[in-house]
Amino acid sequence: MTPAPSPFKPQSASERLMLPVDVPTVEEARALIKATEGVVGVYKIGMELQFAGGLDLTRQLADEGHKIFLDVKLHDIDNTIFWAVRNVAKMGVRFMTIHAYPKTMRAAAKALEEDNIDHLCLLGVTVLTSMDDDDLHDAGYRGRVAELVGTRAEDARAAGMGGIVCSPHEAAAMRPILGKGMVMVTPGVRPAGSSADDQKRVMTPGDAIRAGSDYVVIGRPISRARDPRAAAEAIVAEIDAAL
């Protein structure tokens, strides 16, 4: 029997675009969302905005029907993770991030299982896209980025996570590990000609989709564009062409 498709898999090109709302204030966040509404599939609320009223905004946006990705990158003792995930689930968000350590992910997945929560997709953060092999070595890790991403993808699947976050450079290699059911979210995506900023493992939107990414996270090329909506529309068109 063919397994049912994951409810977290995107169905259109626009649904595949995740926009980080990395702005200093709730007012600026509302303006960016208004400017791109209907083009962007998922809005990502990260730490910059979380500490400036972003958590209340997250609840409001979810209540309004927006798909929200709460990028909290949780990592703590099992009990703290368990209750934190339960509380985040009550906010109505669609996605949230957990650092891809086995115990941490198992505690997060247990919270969803015990409460029969089926509206929240847990994403294991493998290796940040701002890091390369040298950065890993500086942090005390042996081996290469691709090897660690693979190990953490296997751990995420074993823990019962909904998907992972990795760079598009690892996407093609991760799909066989994840199978068809798990979601793959790739930051470090930049349209051709855009600055890489602080990202090190980057790829264009079309190439990321062709490599197997389900969702691409693209922030500054949209949020800092003169016309954010037009920038988002151009990216969606590139995604659509790659499907």
Backbone bond lengths (Angstrom), bond angles and torsions (degrees), N, CA, C in turn:
res aa  C-N    CA-C-N  psi(-1)  N-CA   C-N-CA  omega(-1)  CA-C   N-CA-C  phi
1 M - - - 1.467 - - 1.526 109.82 -
2 T 1.317 116.89 132.68 1.463 121.33 178.57 1.521 110.18 -73.34
3 P 1.353 118.43 127.33 1.461 119.34 -179.91 1.509 111.98 -64.06
4 A 1.337 116.08 149.38 1.457 120.86 178.39 1.523 109.92 -64.50
5 P 1.335 118.15 143.36 1.463 119.71 179.16 1.522 111.16 -63.91
6 S 1.315 116.09 148.08 1.455 120.06 179.29 1.529 110.11 -65.50
7 P 1.332 117.93 136.67 1.471 119.68 177.86 1.522 112.42 -68.61
8 F 1.321 116.72 -9.69 1.466 120.69 -178.31 1.526 112.58 -97.36
9 K 1.323 117.69 -0.21 1.456 120.65 178.08 1.531 109.73 -77.50
10 P 1.329 117.95 135.71 1.470 120.47 -179.85 1.519 111.06 -72.28
11 Q 1.333 115.40 148.98 1.456 120.76 -177.97 1.524 113.22 -109.12
12 S 1.315 117.85 -10.06 1.465 120.65 -178.66 1.512 109.67 -143.68
13 A 1.331 116.03 169.34 1.464 120.70 179.89 1.524 111.53 -62.80
14 S 1.329 117.94 -43.45 1.461 120.42 -178.13 1.520 111.93 -66.41
15 E 1.338 117.27 -33.11 1.463 119.91 178.57 1.518 111.80 -65.31
16 R 1.331 117.10 -21.11 1.461 121.27 -177.54 1.530 113.07 -80.61
17 L 1.318 116.83 -11.90 1.464 120.26 -177.37 1.523 110.89 -91.60
18 M 1.336 115.61 119.37 1.464 122.66 175.42 1.521 108.42 -106.95
19 L 1.327 116.06 125.78 1.465 120.85 -178.90 1.524 110.27 -109.02
20 P 1.338 118.17 116.69 1.467 120.21 173.32 1.530 110.03 -69.23
21 V 1.319 116.17 126.03 1.462 120.63 178.19 1.531 106.74 -93.00
22 D 1.318 114.69 68.42 1.470 121.54 -176.15 1.521 109.25 -93.57
23 V 1.317 115.14 78.47 1.463 122.79 178.95 1.528 107.99 -131.66
24 P 1.337 117.82 160.04 1.473 120.12 -172.23 1.525 115.82 -73.51
25 T 1.325 118.76 -23.30 1.459 120.04 -171.50 1.528 111.48 -134.62
26 V 1.330 114.83 158.80 1.454 121.25 176.64 1.533 110.41 -63.27
27 E 1.324 116.63 -37.37 1.460 120.43 -179.66 1.528 110.95 -61.69
28 E 1.333 116.54 -44.43 1.463 120.20 178.08 1.527 110.68 -66.55
29 A 1.321 116.39 -35.24 1.456 120.66 177.91 1.523 110.68 -63.04
30 R 1.317 116.30 -45.88 1.460 120.75 178.96 1.535 110.80 -60.62
31 A 1.315 116.46 -40.08 1.463 120.15 -179.08 1.529 111.01 -65.87
32 L 1.338 117.16 -41.34 1.458 120.62 179.79 1.528 110.82 -66.61
33 I 1.319 115.91 -40.95 1.472 120.07 178.76 1.526 110.35 -64.59
34 K 1.313 116.46 -43.64 1.469 120.04 178.91 1.524 111.32 -60.93
35 A 1.343 115.71 -38.25 1.463 120.56 -177.13 1.528 112.37 -70.22
36 T 1.338 117.28 -24.56 1.468 120.29 -174.01 1.530 113.14 -117.40
37 E 1.316 117.72 2.51 1.461 121.59 -177.02 1.524 110.73 -59.84
38 G 1.337 115.41 134.87 1.454 120.15 -179.10 1.511 113.65 92.91
39 V 1.336 116.83 -15.61 1.464 121.66 176.77 1.524 110.02 -106.61
40 V 1.325 116.55 -43.89 1.463 122.87 179.33 1.525 109.64 -83.19
41 G 1.331 116.30 135.55 1.456 120.07 -178.73 1.510 114.28 -83.04
42 V 1.348 116.41 -39.36 1.467 121.60 -174.45 1.523 108.57 -138.49
43 Y 1.329 116.05 135.56 1.470 120.92 175.45 1.516 109.16 -103.19
44 K 1.337 115.42 127.21 1.465 121.54 -178.37 1.521 109.95 -99.10
45 I 1.325 115.99 122.44 1.461 121.83 177.85 1.517 108.12 -102.80
46 G 1.336 115.60 111.13 1.454 121.22 -177.16 1.512 112.23 -102.91
47 M 1.322 114.97 -169.93 1.458 120.84 -170.97 1.523 113.16 -65.41
48 E 1.310 117.58 -35.93 1.466 119.87 -178.29 1.524 110.74 -55.88
49 L 1.321 116.64 -46.90 1.456 120.56 -178.00 1.523 112.46 -83.72
50 Q 1.327 117.24 -28.40 1.469 120.07 179.63 1.520 111.62 -56.24
51 F 1.323 116.28 -37.42 1.464 120.58 -177.57 1.525 112.64 -89.69
52 A 1.337 116.27 12.59 1.472 120.77 178.10 1.524 110.03 -133.55
53 G 1.324 116.04 39.17 1.460 120.49 179.21 1.507 113.99 93.63
54 G 1.314 117.71 6.18 1.448 121.45 -174.55 1.515 115.33 -69.29
55 L 1.327 117.81 -26.40 1.466 118.93 -179.79 1.526 111.23 -71.46
56 D 1.334 116.60 -41.47 1.466 118.93 174.56 1.523 110.58 -64.07
57 L 1.333 116.33 -40.11 1.459 120.34 177.94 1.527 110.24 -62.37
58 T 1.324 116.76 -38.76 1.465 120.84 178.77 1.523 111.18 -57.35
59 R 1.322 116.31 -46.38 1.473 120.15 178.73 1.533 110.89 -61.42
60 Q 1.313 116.09 -42.73 1.459 120.50 -179.08 1.524 111.12 -63.97
61 L 1.317 116.56 -45.33 1.457 120.65 -178.60 1.524 111.26 -64.35
62 A 1.327 116.06 -40.94 1.466 119.80 177.68 1.525 110.27 -63.16
63 D 1.332 116.78 -42.08 1.471 120.75 178.05 1.526 111.58 -62.20
64 E 1.336 116.03 -31.33 1.468 121.24 -179.84 1.527 112.72 -79.48
65 G 1.331 116.47 -5.96 1.455 120.05 177.05 1.514 115.89 100.60
66 H 1.325 117.51 3.80 1.460 120.05 177.51 1.529 110.21 -76.00
67 K 1.325 116.41 146.93 1.460 120.75 172.04 1.524 108.09 -84.69
68 I 1.334 115.37 121.47 1.457 120.66 -173.87 1.525 110.98 -117.93
69 F 1.308 114.40 136.37 1.464 124.21 175.93 1.529 106.09 -110.19
70 L 1.328 116.76 108.22 1.464 121.14 178.40 1.523 108.28 -91.02
71 D 1.316 115.05 106.45 1.466 121.40 -173.97 1.527 109.20 -92.69
72 V 1.336 115.70 82.97 1.464 120.84 -175.91 1.526 112.75 -100.41
73 K 1.344 117.99 -19.85 1.472 122.86 179.08 1.536 111.16 49.16
74 L 1.314 116.56 58.36 1.457 120.97 -176.80 1.525 111.85 -69.92
75 H 1.326 115.52 142.72 1.469 122.47 172.39 1.524 107.53 -159.24
76 D 1.327 116.38 114.09 1.463 120.37 -177.11 1.522 107.85 -163.77
77 I 1.322 117.53 -169.54 1.457 120.56 177.51 1.531 109.16 -67.55
78 D 1.325 115.45 158.44 1.472 120.61 -172.14 1.524 112.75 -55.44
79 N 1.322 117.58 -46.17 1.461 120.66 -175.71 1.524 111.37 -63.03
80 T 1.312 116.73 -41.28 1.467 120.89 179.50 1.525 110.67 -64.62
81 I 1.330 116.78 -43.87 1.467 120.60 178.18 1.521 110.94 -61.95
82 F 1.322 116.32 -44.31 1.464 121.39 -178.54 1.523 111.17 -55.36
83 W 1.322 117.15 -51.03 1.469 120.34 -176.58 1.520 111.95 -75.57
84 A 1.328 117.38 -31.65 1.467 119.71 177.02 1.527 110.64 -63.66
85 V 1.318 117.11 -43.50 1.460 120.80 179.76 1.526 110.58 -64.18
86 R 1.311 117.24 -41.10 1.466 120.21 177.45 1.534 110.69 -59.36
87 N 1.308 116.65 -42.20 1.466 119.51 -179.11 1.519 112.05 -71.13
88 V 1.323 117.49 -37.70 1.463 119.82 176.69 1.527 109.94 -63.36
89 A 1.322 116.82 -39.03 1.465 120.19 179.89 1.526 111.39 -58.70
90 K 1.317 116.79 -33.78 1.465 121.03 179.96 1.528 111.98 -68.15
91 M 1.333 117.77 -17.05 1.458 121.55 -179.70 1.523 112.34 -77.79
92 G 1.329 117.01 -13.44 1.453 120.19 177.75 1.512 115.39 83.98
93 V 1.338 117.24 15.94 1.463 119.30 -178.92 1.524 110.41 -76.70
94 R 1.327 115.19 160.86 1.468 122.08 -176.30 1.523 112.37 -93.36
95 F 1.336 116.34 -37.41 1.458 122.07 -177.67 1.524 109.39 -134.44
96 M 1.341 116.62 149.60 1.459 121.26 169.55 1.526 108.52 -149.23
97 T 1.337 115.80 155.45 1.457 120.36 -176.15 1.524 112.33 -106.29
98 I 1.339 113.70 143.84 1.461 124.55 175.11 1.521 106.26 -129.31
99 H 1.328 117.95 136.08 1.462 118.13 174.16 1.522 108.98 -63.49
100 A 1.329 116.44 137.95 1.462 121.92 -168.15 1.533 113.04 -81.24
101 Y 1.315 116.39 56.48 1.462 122.05 170.02 1.529 107.16 -97.51
102 P 1.331 118.57 135.63 1.471 120.31 -171.92 1.526 114.88 -52.87
103 K 1.324 118.64 -50.11 1.456 120.00 -178.35 1.525 111.55 -62.93
104 T 1.313 116.01 -40.13 1.459 120.25 -179.75 1.519 110.71 -63.04
105 M 1.317 116.81 -45.79 1.459 120.14 -179.39 1.521 111.88 -67.02
106 R 1.321 117.78 -38.07 1.461 119.98 179.22 1.525 110.99 -63.88
107 A 1.326 116.82 -39.52 1.470 120.29 178.50 1.521 110.80 -65.86
108 A 1.321 116.82 -39.13 1.466 120.69 179.06 1.523 110.94 -66.09
109 A 1.325 116.70 -46.20 1.463 120.70 -179.70 1.528 111.08 -64.33
110 K 1.324 117.04 -35.03 1.465 120.92 178.61 1.525 111.13 -62.63
111 A 1.325 116.97 -36.62 1.468 120.68 179.36 1.522 110.80 -62.20
112 L 1.326 116.93 -42.79 1.459 119.53 178.32 1.520 111.61 -67.80
113 E 1.327 115.74 -41.50 1.463 120.08 -177.28 1.524 111.46 -64.32
114 E 1.320 117.50 -44.41 1.461 120.11 -175.98 1.518 112.56 -69.31
115 D 1.327 117.46 -27.19 1.459 120.69 179.30 1.530 112.66 -100.48
116 N 1.350 116.20 5.50 1.470 121.05 -177.74 1.530 112.00 51.74
117 I 1.333 116.01 44.62 1.461 122.08 -179.08 1.523 108.82 -85.95
118 D 1.331 116.29 118.50 1.458 119.78 -176.99 1.524 113.72 -119.63
119 H 1.336 117.10 8.50 1.471 119.50 -178.48 1.521 112.78 -104.18
120 L 1.340 117.37 -0.04 1.462 121.43 -175.29 1.521 110.20 -120.71
121 C 1.324 116.55 126.48 1.461 122.53 178.02 1.529 109.26 -100.90
122 L 1.318 116.41 120.25 1.463 121.94 178.36 1.521 109.68 -87.90
123 L 1.326 115.93 128.31 1.460 122.06 -178.64 1.523 110.24 -114.05
124 G 1.315 116.66 124.66 1.464 120.69 176.52 1.514 110.91 -85.74
125 V 1.328 116.59 122.41 1.466 121.47 178.44 1.525 107.92 -81.26
126 T 1.328 116.61 116.82 1.467 120.91 -175.51 1.533 110.67 -82.54
127 V 1.313 117.22 -81.10 1.471 122.50 176.41 1.520 107.64 -131.47
128 L 1.315 117.81 129.34 1.460 121.72 -178.23 1.531 110.79 -57.78
129 T 1.332 115.52 142.85 1.459 119.74 -177.57 1.525 113.27 -72.78
130 S 1.325 117.26 -6.39 1.467 120.91 175.37 1.528 111.45 -88.00
131 M 1.355 116.98 1.94 1.459 121.24 -176.99 1.519 110.89 -112.26
132 D 1.345 114.98 146.35 1.455 120.96 173.37 1.525 108.91 -125.09
133 D 1.316 117.30 -171.37 1.465 120.69 -176.50 1.527 111.89 -58.38
134 D 1.335 116.92 -41.09 1.466 120.15 -179.33 1.529 111.09 -63.20
135 D 1.343 116.40 -39.27 1.465 119.48 178.95 1.525 110.87 -64.56
136 L 1.327 117.28 -39.52 1.464 120.29 176.88 1.519 111.16 -61.68
137 H 1.327 116.50 -43.53 1.455 120.30 -179.92 1.528 110.95 -63.40
138 D 1.335 116.30 -39.86 1.464 120.25 177.37 1.535 111.33 -61.34
139 A 1.337 116.01 -30.64 1.462 121.00 -178.99 1.526 112.55 -86.61
140 G 1.332 117.10 1.26 1.457 120.12 175.90 1.515 115.47 96.30
141 Y 1.343 117.53 6.84 1.464 120.49 178.93 1.529 109.91 -89.49
142 R 1.316 115.55 147.28 1.456 121.16 172.16 1.520 109.12 -99.49
143 G 1.309 115.64 159.80 1.455 118.96 177.48 1.509 112.62 85.45
144 R 1.330 114.04 -169.77 1.457 121.65 -173.89 1.524 110.68 -108.71
145 V 1.339 114.64 163.28 1.466 120.42 -179.32 1.526 110.89 -56.29
146 A 1.322 116.88 -48.00 1.461 120.65 -175.81 1.523 111.77 -58.65
147 E 1.321 116.97 -36.76 1.464 120.59 179.71 1.527 111.06 -67.30
148 L 1.331 116.48 -43.38 1.458 120.29 -179.56 1.529 111.10 -67.69
149 V 1.321 116.85 -39.76 1.467 120.24 176.71 1.522 110.34 -59.43
150 G 1.332 116.64 -43.97 1.459 120.55 179.14 1.513 112.76 -61.44
151 T 1.316 115.97 -43.49 1.469 120.30 178.52 1.518 111.05 -62.36
152 R 1.313 116.11 -42.97 1.468 119.61 -178.08 1.531 111.31 -72.65
153 A 1.313 118.33 -29.64 1.459 120.60 174.18 1.533 110.14 -65.33
154 E 1.321 116.80 -43.09 1.466 120.71 177.04 1.519 110.51 -61.72
155 D 1.331 116.68 -42.15 1.464 120.78 179.11 1.534 110.70 -63.97
156 A 1.333 116.94 -39.54 1.470 121.10 -179.92 1.518 110.67 -63.45
157 R 1.313 116.64 -42.40 1.465 119.95 179.21 1.530 110.25 -64.94
158 A 1.327 116.30 -43.95 1.470 119.93 -179.57 1.519 111.86 -64.20
159 A 1.344 117.07 -32.01 1.465 121.20 -177.35 1.517 112.79 -79.13
160 G 1.330 117.50 -13.26 1.461 120.30 -178.47 1.514 114.06 88.87
161 M 1.335 117.23 25.08 1.454 120.88 177.72 1.527 110.39 -73.24
162 G 1.345 115.70 161.38 1.453 120.22 179.10 1.506 113.40 -82.34
163 G 1.341 117.17 -20.85 1.453 120.17 -178.78 1.508 111.05 177.68
164 I 1.325 115.49 -170.02 1.457 121.29 179.74 1.523 110.02 -135.29
165 V 1.329 114.28 164.81 1.464 122.91 169.30 1.517 106.69 -114.70
166 C 1.324 116.67 125.40 1.456 121.27 177.40 1.516 108.32 -148.95
167 S 1.310 117.26 171.28 1.458 118.89 176.80 1.526 108.90 -77.97
168 P 1.338 117.43 156.44 1.469 119.18 178.30 1.520 112.92 -62.70
169 H 1.327 117.22 -19.77 1.463 120.26 178.82 1.520 111.64 -65.45
170 E 1.331 117.64 -26.10 1.460 120.88 179.13 1.528 112.87 -98.00
171 A 1.332 117.55 -4.40 1.464 121.14 -170.03 1.529 112.73 -58.57
172 A 1.314 117.46 -49.53 1.464 119.59 -176.07 1.523 111.71 -60.87
173 A 1.312 117.04 -38.30 1.465 120.64 -179.82 1.525 111.93 -74.41
174 M 1.330 117.63 -25.91 1.462 120.44 -176.96 1.518 113.06 -82.14
175 R 1.332 117.88 -25.53 1.474 118.83 -175.84 1.525 112.87 -58.85
176 P 1.346 119.75 -44.44 1.470 118.08 177.25 1.533 112.94 -62.10
177 I 1.314 117.52 -30.84 1.464 120.61 178.61 1.524 110.26 -71.49
178 L 1.314 116.54 -42.54 1.463 121.18 -175.73 1.518 112.65 -78.53
179 G 1.334 117.33 -27.80 1.453 120.18 -172.02 1.521 109.98 77.65
180 K 1.327 116.75 -176.55 1.456 121.28 -176.96 1.524 113.12 -78.22
181 G 1.325 117.43 -22.29 1.455 120.13 -171.41 1.513 115.28 -80.03
182 M 1.340 117.77 -33.44 1.456 120.19 -175.95 1.530 111.43 -80.88
183 V 1.321 115.12 149.48 1.458 122.42 -177.75 1.523 109.82 -88.65
184 M 1.331 116.58 141.10 1.458 121.39 174.32 1.529 109.07 -120.33
185 V 1.329 115.17 119.74 1.466 122.92 -179.67 1.515 107.98 -109.61
186 T 1.329 116.84 128.71 1.464 119.76 -176.77 1.523 112.64 -123.09
187 P 1.341 116.70 108.08 1.469 120.14 165.76 1.532 108.35 -77.08
188 G 1.330 116.14 -172.03 1.456 118.52 -179.45 1.517 111.64 69.86
189 V 1.340 116.33 31.41 1.459 121.42 179.59 1.525 108.31 -110.64
190 R 1.319 116.08 130.15 1.454 121.80 -177.02 1.521 110.12 -138.62
191 P 1.330 118.25 132.43 1.468 119.52 173.56 1.520 110.44 -59.06
192 A 1.322 116.86 151.91 1.461 121.25 179.49 1.520 110.04 -55.34
193 G 1.324 115.96 133.14 1.455 120.98 178.94 1.510 114.43 91.19
194 S 1.343 117.58 -8.78 1.460 120.52 179.54 1.524 110.52 -83.20
195 S 1.336 115.87 156.36 1.455 120.78 175.90 1.525 109.97 -70.64
196 A 1.334 116.61 142.45 1.466 120.89 176.32 1.515 111.58 -75.12
197 D 1.335 117.65 -14.12 1.474 122.76 -177.56 1.532 108.86 53.24
198 D 1.346 117.97 -126.90 1.458 119.96 -177.72 1.524 113.17 -95.98
199 Q 1.330 116.50 12.00 1.457 120.62 177.80 1.528 109.97 -86.81
200 K 1.338 116.19 147.02 1.461 119.95 -178.99 1.523 113.29 -115.69
201 R 1.333 117.78 -29.45 1.462 121.23 -178.69 1.527 107.63 -113.26
202 V 1.337 115.60 85.42 1.462 120.53 -170.45 1.523 111.49 -112.25
203 M 1.351 114.91 162.98 1.457 122.45 179.94 1.522 107.30 -159.41
204 T 1.321 117.71 157.11 1.462 120.53 177.94 1.531 110.01 -75.31
205 P 1.350 118.11 159.88 1.469 120.52 179.95 1.527 113.09 -56.80
206 G 1.333 116.79 -46.18 1.454 119.55 -179.24 1.515 112.66 -62.15
207 D 1.333 116.59 -43.55 1.464 120.14 179.62 1.529 111.21 -66.12
208 A 1.335 116.64 -36.18 1.463 119.78 178.92 1.526 111.29 -64.42
209 I 1.317 116.90 -42.98 1.464 120.92 178.40 1.521 110.48 -65.11
210 R 1.322 117.16 -43.51 1.465 119.95 178.84 1.524 111.78 -64.23
211 A 1.336 116.91 -27.20 1.467 120.86 179.05 1.526 112.18 -77.61
212 G 1.342 117.53 -10.90 1.459 119.50 177.12 1.509 115.73 118.20
213 S 1.324 118.03 2.43 1.464 120.50 178.93 1.524 110.39 -66.10
214 D 1.331 116.14 139.64 1.457 120.82 172.68 1.528 110.49 -86.47
215 Y 1.332 115.77 -40.57 1.460 121.82 -178.10 1.528 109.03 -131.28
216 V 1.323 116.04 142.03 1.462 120.79 173.76 1.532 108.54 -114.77
217 V 1.310 115.48 136.22 1.466 122.24 -179.92 1.519 107.73 -102.94
218 I 1.325 116.60 115.63 1.461 121.44 -176.78 1.521 107.86 -133.77
219 G 1.335 116.13 117.81 1.454 119.94 -174.68 1.509 114.94 -108.69
220 R 1.317 116.94 -81.05 1.462 121.23 -170.74 1.522 115.37 -59.51
221 P 1.341 120.34 -35.40 1.468 118.15 175.92 1.528 113.36 -60.60
222 I 1.334 117.01 -19.61 1.472 120.70 175.75 1.524 110.55 -98.88
223 S 1.328 116.24 -54.73 1.468 119.86 -172.20 1.521 112.96 -66.06
224 R 1.329 118.52 -26.16 1.465 121.58 179.73 1.524 112.60 -101.21
225 A 1.319 116.59 4.03 1.466 119.71 178.54 1.525 110.36 -72.83
226 R 1.313 116.74 153.87 1.461 121.11 176.69 1.534 110.41 -61.38
227 D 1.327 115.83 -35.78 1.463 121.88 177.72 1.530 107.61 -128.60
228 P 1.339 118.14 90.69 1.469 120.69 -176.46 1.518 113.61 -57.45
229 R 1.325 117.16 -37.13 1.467 119.24 -178.82 1.528 111.00 -65.42
230 A 1.310 116.31 -44.84 1.458 119.64 179.18 1.529 110.96 -63.52
231 A 1.321 116.44 -38.77 1.471 120.34 178.25 1.524 110.39 -63.08
232 A 1.336 116.80 -43.39 1.458 120.78 178.80 1.521 111.25 -65.24
233 E 1.321 116.68 -40.51 1.475 120.55 179.83 1.527 111.06 -62.83
234 A 1.323 116.79 -38.94 1.463 120.29 179.51 1.528 110.59 -65.40
235 I 1.329 116.91 -38.78 1.463 120.96 179.01 1.526 110.43 -67.80
236 V 1.325 117.14 -42.37 1.471 120.50 178.23 1.524 110.42 -61.59
237 A 1.318 116.97 -38.77 1.468 120.54 178.13 1.531 110.66 -63.21
238 E 1.337 116.92 -39.17 1.468 120.45 178.03 1.531 110.14 -67.13
239 I 1.324 117.17 -40.98 1.473 120.87 177.04 1.519 110.11 -60.87
240 D 1.325 116.15 -46.10 1.463 121.16 -178.14 1.532 110.92 -60.38
241 A 1.325 116.23 -39.83 1.457 120.09 179.87 1.525 112.01 -66.74
242 A 1.330 116.55 -26.47 1.470 120.72 -177.84 1.518 112.88 -85.00
243 L 1.333 117.56 -14.61 1.463 120.32 -176.75 1.534 111.08 -75.36
